[in-house]
Amino acid sequence: MAKDHSAKIIDFEAMKKWNALPEDWRNMVLGNAYCSNCRVTTIVDYTVHSDTYGLILKGKCQTCGEEVTRVVED
C-alpha cells in the first residue's frame, strides 16, 4: 500500500481526480516537488485543489518543512 504523505481533503472533486490517477504515478509526483531550499524533494502534509489547468498540491518539504506547491496538469 502506498503512502499518502498525509493528504488533507479540502476539495472533494480534486481529491477524487487525484485518486483516479495510477498509484505509482501519484507517488512519482509527490517525490518530485521543488523546494527553494532543498531543490527536488517529497511533498508532505499536502492538500489537493482544483485549478483551471489541472490540480494543485500545496504542502511542505519533507526535509526542511518549507512550503511547496506542485502543479499536476490535465
Buried (B, 14 or more C-beta within 10 A) or exposed (E): EEEBBEBEEEBEEBBEBBEEBEEEEBBEBBEEBEBEEBEEBBBBBBBBBBEEEEBBBBBBBBEEEEEBEBEBEE
